[in-house]
Amino acid sequence: MKVLEIKNIVRKDVPIYYRMFFSGCACLELAANNSIERQINFSIEIKPTGLKEIIVALDEPVDYPLLPLKKALKAAIEDLDHNGNLPL
């Protein structure tokens, strides 16, 4: 399983300054020649300790185990955030 890209990321307006909500489209490669696109919603919350917590939700079901899928999506989102590629 591999996250190819997360595209069309849109930030939702939230009055809480330490919590950011986003939606986008995740392009996933589940097997050798099996790639799919699914709408996702995710949030990044900055805890009082300074650590960031990422929560991912898929809008449509996927025929793949959710734990490794969410772990890979969280890693891709963390990479986007670290490189400054998320919309402000």
DSSP file (Angstrom, degrees, kcal/mol; ACC not computed):
  #  RESIDUE AA STRUCTURE BP1 BP2  ACC     N-H-->O    O-->H-N    N-H-->O    O-->H-N    TCO  KAPPA ALPHA  PHI   PSI    X-CA   Y-CA   Z-CA
    1    1 A M              0   0    0      0, 0.0     2,-0.3     0, 0.0    29,-0.2   0.000 360.0 360.0 360.0 135.1    0.0    0.0    0.0
    2    2 A K  E     -A   29   0A   0     27,-2.0    27,-3.1    29,-0.1     2,-0.8  -0.999 360.0-132.7-145.3 138.2    1.3    3.4   -1.0
    3    3 A V  E     -A   28   0A   0     -2,-0.3    25,-0.2    25,-0.2     3,-0.1  -0.832  21.1-174.8 -89.4 113.2    0.0    7.0   -0.9
    4    4 A L  E     -     0   0A   0     23,-2.3     2,-0.3    -2,-0.8    -1,-0.2   0.941  60.2 -37.6 -75.0 -48.2    0.7    8.4   -4.3
    5    5 A E  E     -A   27   0A   0     22,-1.2    22,-3.1     2,-0.0     2,-0.5  -0.976  41.3-130.8-167.2 162.3   -0.5   11.9   -3.5
    6    6 A I  E     +A   26   0A   0     -2,-0.3    20,-0.2    20,-0.2     2,-0.2  -0.984  40.2 175.6-121.5 116.7   -3.0   14.0   -1.7
    7    7 A K  E     +A   25   0A   0     18,-2.9    18,-2.9    -2,-0.5    -2,-0.0  -0.681  47.3  34.7-121.7 171.5   -4.5   16.6   -4.0
    8    8 A N  E    S-     0   0A   0     -2,-0.2     2,-0.4    16,-0.2    -1,-0.2   0.885  71.8-177.4  53.3  45.9   -7.2   19.3   -4.0
    9    9 A I  E     -     0   0A   0     -3,-0.2     2,-0.4    15,-0.1    15,-0.2  -0.609   4.7-175.3 -78.6 127.5   -6.6   20.1   -0.3
   10   10 A V  E     -A   23   0A   0     13,-2.8    13,-1.9    -2,-0.4     2,-0.4  -0.987  18.3-137.7-125.7 131.3   -9.0   22.7    1.0
   11   11 A R  E     -A   22   0A   0     -2,-0.4     2,-0.3    11,-0.2    11,-0.2  -0.744  16.9-141.0 -89.1 134.6   -8.8   24.2    4.5
   12   12 A K  E     -A   21   0A   0      9,-2.8     9,-0.6    -2,-0.4     2,-0.4  -0.735  23.5-109.5 -93.6 141.9  -12.0   24.7    6.4
   13   13 A D        +     0   0    0     -2,-0.3     7,-0.1     7,-0.1    -1,-0.0  -0.574  43.2 171.2 -75.0 124.9  -12.6   27.8    8.5
   14   14 A V        -     0   0    0     -2,-0.4     5,-0.1     5,-0.1     7,-0.0  -1.000  34.1-141.1-134.5 133.7  -12.6   27.0   12.2
   15   15 A P  S    S+     0   0    0      0, 0.0     2,-0.6     0, 0.0    -1,-0.0   0.587  80.2  92.4 -73.2  -7.6  -12.6   29.6   15.0
   16   16 A I    >   -     0   0    0      3,-0.2     3,-1.2     1,-0.1    -2,-0.1  -0.784  65.3-156.9 -90.3 119.3  -10.2   27.5   17.1
   17   17 A Y  T 3  S+     0   0    0     -2,-0.6    -1,-0.1     1,-0.2    -3,-0.0   0.707  87.2  52.6 -73.0 -20.8   -6.7   28.6   16.4
   18   18 A Y  T 3  S+     0   0    0      1,-0.1    28,-2.7    27,-0.1     2,-0.4   0.371 102.1  67.0 -97.3   5.5   -4.9   25.4   17.5
   19   19 A R  E <   - B   0  45A   0     -3,-1.2     2,-0.4    26,-0.2    26,-0.2  -0.990  61.1-171.0-130.0 126.5   -7.0   23.1   15.3
   20   20 A M  E     - B   0  44A   0     24,-2.5    24,-2.4    -2,-0.4     2,-0.4  -0.963   5.6-159.8-119.2 132.3   -7.0   23.0   11.5
   21   21 A F  E     +AB  12  43A   0     -9,-0.6    -9,-2.8    -2,-0.4     2,-0.3  -0.909  14.7 175.0-112.5 138.8   -9.5   21.0    9.4
   22   22 A F  E     -AB  11  42A   0     20,-3.0    20,-2.2    -2,-0.4     2,-0.3  -0.924  16.4-160.1-136.0 159.0   -8.9   20.0    5.8
   23   23 A S  E     +AB  10  41A   0    -13,-1.9   -13,-2.8    -2,-0.3     2,-0.3  -0.971  26.8 138.7-135.0 154.8  -10.5   18.0    3.0
   24   24 A G  E     - B   0  40A   0     16,-2.2    16,-2.7    -2,-0.3     2,-0.5  -0.955  48.9 -87.2-172.0-173.5   -8.9   16.5    0.0
   25   25 A C  E     -AB   7  39A   0    -18,-2.9   -18,-2.9    -2,-0.3     2,-0.5  -0.974  32.6-153.6-121.2 120.9   -8.6   13.6   -2.4
   26   26 A A  E     -AB   6  38A   0     12,-3.0    12,-2.1    -2,-0.5     2,-0.6  -0.825   3.1-152.3 -98.1 127.7   -6.1   10.8   -1.7
   27   27 A C  E     -AB   5  37A   0    -22,-3.1   -23,-2.3    -2,-0.5   -22,-1.2  -0.892  23.8-174.3 -97.3 118.2   -4.6    8.8   -4.5
   28   28 A L  E     -AB   3  36A   0      8,-3.1     8,-2.6    -2,-0.6     2,-0.7  -0.908  25.5-152.2-120.7 140.3   -3.7    5.3   -3.2
   29   29 A E  E     +AB   2  35A   0    -27,-3.1   -27,-2.0    -2,-0.4     6,-0.2  -0.931  19.9 173.0-108.4 106.6   -2.0    2.4   -4.7
   30   30 A L  E     -     0   0A   0      4,-2.4     2,-0.2    -2,-0.7    -1,-0.2   0.865  65.3  -0.9 -84.2 -38.7   -3.4   -0.7   -2.9
   31   31 A A  E >  S- B   0  34A   0      3,-1.1     3,-0.9   -29,-0.1   -29,-0.1  -0.702  97.9 -68.8-137.6-170.8   -1.8   -3.4   -5.0
   32   32 A A  T 3  S+     0   0    0      1,-0.3     3,-0.0    -2,-0.2    -1,-0.0   0.911 129.5   7.8 -54.8 -51.0    0.5   -3.7   -8.1
   33   33 A N  T 3  S+     0   0    0      1,-0.1     2,-0.5    -4,-0.0    -1,-0.3  -0.070 106.9 100.5-122.5  33.9   -2.0   -2.4  -10.6
   34   34 A N  E <   +B   31   0A   0     -3,-0.9    -4,-2.4     2,-0.0    -3,-1.1  -0.835  41.2 162.5-125.2  92.6   -4.8   -1.3   -8.3
   35   35 A S  E     +B   29   0A   0     -2,-0.5     2,-0.3    -6,-0.2    -6,-0.2  -0.899   9.1 177.9-112.6 144.3   -5.0    2.5   -7.7
   36   36 A I  E     -B   28   0A   0     -8,-2.6    -8,-3.1    -2,-0.4     2,-0.4  -0.894  22.1-136.4-135.8 163.3   -8.0    4.3   -6.3
   37   37 A E  E     +B   27   0A   0     -2,-0.3     2,-0.4   -10,-0.2   -10,-0.2  -0.990  24.0 178.4-122.5 134.3   -9.0    7.8   -5.3
   38   38 A R  E     -B   26   0A   0    -12,-2.1   -12,-3.0    -2,-0.4     2,-0.3  -0.993  30.5-117.4-136.2 142.4  -10.9    8.5   -2.1
   39   39 A Q  E     -B   25   0A   0     -2,-0.4    20,-2.5   -14,-0.2    21,-0.5  -0.600  38.4-172.3 -74.4 136.0  -12.1   11.7   -0.5
   40   40 A I  E     -BC  24  58A   0    -16,-2.7   -16,-2.2    -2,-0.3     2,-0.4  -0.931  19.0-156.3-129.2 155.0  -10.6   12.3    3.0
   41   41 A N  E     +BC  23  57A   0     16,-2.8    16,-3.0    -2,-0.3     2,-0.3  -0.991  22.7 172.6-123.3 137.2  -11.1   14.7    5.8
   42   42 A F  E     -BC  22  56A   0    -20,-2.2   -20,-3.0    -2,-0.4     2,-0.3  -0.989  16.6-156.6-145.8 156.2   -8.3   15.3    8.3
   43   43 A S  E     -BC  21  55A   0     12,-2.2    12,-2.2    -2,-0.3     2,-0.5  -0.958   5.7-154.3-131.0 150.3   -7.4   17.5   11.1
   44   44 A I  E     -BC  20  54A   0    -24,-2.4   -24,-2.5    -2,-0.3     2,-0.5  -0.987  16.1-172.9-123.6 119.1   -4.2   18.7   12.7
   45   45 A E  E     -BC  19  53A   0      8,-2.6     8,-2.9    -2,-0.5     2,-0.7  -0.949  17.8-142.2-116.4 131.7   -4.4   19.7   16.3
   46   46 A I  E     - C   0  52A   0    -28,-2.7     6,-0.2    -2,-0.5     5,-0.1  -0.831  22.5-146.0 -93.0 115.9   -1.5   21.3   18.2
   47   47 A K    >   -     0   0    0      4,-3.1     3,-2.1    -2,-0.7    -1,-0.0  -0.292  27.5-103.4 -75.7 163.4   -1.5   19.9   21.8
   48   48 A P  T 3  S+     0   0    0      0, 0.0    -1,-0.1     0, 0.0    -2,-0.0   0.753 122.7  59.5 -59.7 -23.7   -0.4   22.0   24.8
   49   49 A T  T 3  S-     0   0    0      2,-0.1     3,-0.1     1,-0.0    -3,-0.0   0.568 120.9-108.9 -80.7  -7.7    3.0   20.2   24.7
   50   50 A G  S <  S+     0   0    0     -3,-2.1     2,-0.2     1,-0.4    -1,-0.0   0.314  77.2 130.6  97.2  -7.8    3.6   21.4   21.2
   51   51 A L        -     0   0    0     -5,-0.1    -4,-3.1     1,-0.0     2,-0.5  -0.494  54.1-129.6 -78.0 150.0    3.1   18.0   19.5
   52   52 A K  E     -C   46   0A   0     -6,-0.2     2,-0.5    -2,-0.2    -6,-0.2  -0.867  14.6-158.0-103.9 133.1    0.8   17.7   16.5
   53   53 A E  E     -C   45   0A   0     -8,-2.9    -8,-2.6    -2,-0.5     2,-0.5  -0.945   6.8-159.4-110.3 126.1   -2.0   15.1   16.4
   54   54 A I  E     -C   44   0A   0     -2,-0.5     2,-0.5   -10,-0.2   -10,-0.2  -0.908   5.9-170.9-108.6 128.9   -3.3   14.1   13.0
   55   55 A I  E     -C   43   0A   0    -12,-2.2   -12,-2.2    -2,-0.5     2,-0.4  -0.983   6.0-166.0-120.7 127.3   -6.8   12.5   12.7
   56   56 A V  E     -C   42   0A   0     -2,-0.5     2,-0.4   -14,-0.2   -14,-0.2  -0.920   7.1-176.9-117.7 137.4   -7.8   11.1    9.3
   57   57 A A  E     -C   41   0A   0    -16,-3.0   -16,-2.8    -2,-0.4     2,-0.4  -1.000  16.5-143.8-132.8 133.6  -11.3   10.0    8.2
   58   58 A L  E     -C   40   0A   0     -2,-0.4   -18,-0.2   -18,-0.2     4,-0.1  -0.784   2.5-152.9 -94.4 138.3  -12.3    8.4    4.8
   59   59 A D  S    S+     0   0    0    -20,-2.5    -1,-0.1    -2,-0.4   -19,-0.1   0.793  81.3  38.5 -79.3 -28.8  -15.6    9.4    3.2
   60   60 A E  S    S-     0   0    0    -21,-0.5    -1,-0.1     1,-0.0     2,-0.0  -0.902  93.4-100.4-122.9 150.2  -16.0    6.1    1.3
   61   61 A P        -     0   0    0      0, 0.0     2,-0.4     0, 0.0    -2,-0.1  -0.330  32.2-153.9 -68.1 151.9  -15.2    2.6    2.3
   62   62 A V        -     0   0    0      2,-0.2     2,-2.0    -4,-0.1     4,-0.1  -0.984  20.0-129.9-127.6 137.5  -12.0    1.0    1.1
   63   63 A D  S    S+     0   0    0     -2,-0.4   -33,-0.0     2,-0.1     0, 0.0  -0.459  82.5  84.7 -84.8  66.4  -11.4   -2.8    0.6
   64   64 A Y  S    S-     0   0    0     -2,-2.0    -2,-0.2   -63,-0.0     2,-0.1  -0.963  94.3 -81.0-160.1 149.0   -8.1   -2.6    2.5
   65   65 A P     >  -     0   0    0      0, 0.0     4,-1.2     0, 0.0     5,-0.1  -0.355  37.7-143.6 -59.2 133.1   -7.2   -2.8    6.3
   66   66 A L  H  > S+     0   0    0      1,-0.2     4,-3.2     2,-0.2     5,-0.3   0.835  87.4  64.6 -73.2 -34.2   -7.7    0.6    7.8
   67   67 A L  H  > S+     0   0    0      1,-0.2     4,-2.2     2,-0.2    -1,-0.2   0.951 108.6  37.4 -59.1 -53.6   -4.8    0.7   10.3
   68   68 A P  H  > S+     0   0    0      0, 0.0     4,-2.2     0, 0.0    -1,-0.2   0.861 117.3  54.2 -66.7 -31.2   -2.0    0.6    7.7
   69   69 A L  H  X S+     0   0    0     -4,-1.2     4,-2.2     2,-0.2    -2,-0.2   0.947 111.6  42.6 -65.3 -48.2   -4.0    2.8    5.4
   70   70 A K  H  X S+     0   0    0     -4,-3.2     4,-2.6     1,-0.2    -1,-0.2   0.862 112.4  54.8 -66.7 -34.9   -4.5    5.5    8.1
   71   71 A K  H  X S+     0   0    0     -4,-2.2     4,-2.0    -5,-0.3    -1,-0.2   0.919 110.2  45.7 -63.8 -43.2   -0.9    5.2    9.2
   72   72 A A  H  X S+     0   0    0     -4,-2.2     4,-2.1     2,-0.2    -2,-0.2   0.893 113.1  50.1 -67.1 -39.6    0.4    5.9    5.7
   73   73 A L  H  X S+     0   0    0     -4,-2.2     4,-2.6     2,-0.2    -2,-0.2   0.908 109.5  51.1 -65.2 -41.4   -2.1    8.8    5.2
   74   74 A K  H  X S+     0   0    0     -4,-2.6     4,-2.6     1,-0.2    -1,-0.2   0.901 109.8  50.3 -61.8 -40.5   -0.9   10.3    8.5
   75   75 A A  H  X S+     0   0    0     -4,-2.0     4,-1.9     2,-0.2    -1,-0.2   0.900 111.7  47.9 -64.7 -40.0    2.7   10.0    7.4
   76   76 A A  H  X S+     0   0    0     -4,-2.1     4,-2.2     2,-0.2    -2,-0.2   0.899 113.3  47.6 -67.6 -40.0    1.9   11.7    4.1
   77   77 A I  H  X S+     0   0    0     -4,-2.6     4,-2.5     2,-0.2    -2,-0.2   0.900 110.4  52.1 -67.0 -40.9    0.0   14.5    5.8
   78   78 A E  H  X S+     0   0    0     -4,-2.6     4,-2.6     1,-0.2    -1,-0.2   0.886 109.6  50.2 -62.0 -38.5    2.8   15.0    8.3
   79   79 A D  H  X S+     0   0    0     -4,-1.9     4,-2.0     2,-0.2    -2,-0.2   0.910 110.3  49.3 -66.0 -42.9    5.2   15.3    5.4
   80   80 A L  H  <>S+     0   0    0     -4,-2.2     5,-2.8     2,-0.2     4,-0.5   0.914 113.9  46.4 -61.2 -42.7    3.0   17.9    3.7
   81   81 A D  H ><5S+     0   0    0     -4,-2.5     3,-0.9     3,-0.2    -2,-0.2   0.913 111.4  51.1 -66.4 -43.4    2.7   19.9    6.9
   82   82 A H  H 3<5S+     0   0    0     -4,-2.6    -1,-0.2     1,-0.2    -2,-0.2   0.864 112.7  45.9 -63.4 -36.3    6.5   19.7    7.6
   83   83 A N  T 3<5S-     0   0    0     -4,-2.0    -1,-0.2    -5,-0.2    -2,-0.2   0.477 114.4-116.0 -86.7  -2.4    7.3   20.9    4.1
   84   84 A G  T < 5S+     0   0    0     -3,-0.9    -3,-0.2    -4,-0.5    -2,-0.1   0.795  74.1 131.6  76.6  28.9    4.7   23.8    4.2
   85   85 A N      < +     0   0    0     -5,-2.8    -4,-0.2    -6,-0.2    -5,-0.1   0.290  39.8  99.2 -98.9   9.9    2.5   22.4    1.4
   86   86 A L  S    S-     0   0    0     -6,-0.4   -76,-0.0    -5,-0.2     2,-0.0  -0.756  83.0-103.8 -93.0 143.9   -0.8   22.7    3.2
   87   87 A P              0   0    0      0, 0.0    -2,-0.1     0, 0.0    -1,-0.1  -0.351 360.0 360.0 -66.5 145.5   -3.0   25.7    2.5
   88   88 A L              0   0    0    -77,-0.1    -2,-0.0    -2,-0.0     0, 0.0   0.436 360.0 360.0 -90.5 360.0   -3.1   28.5    5.1
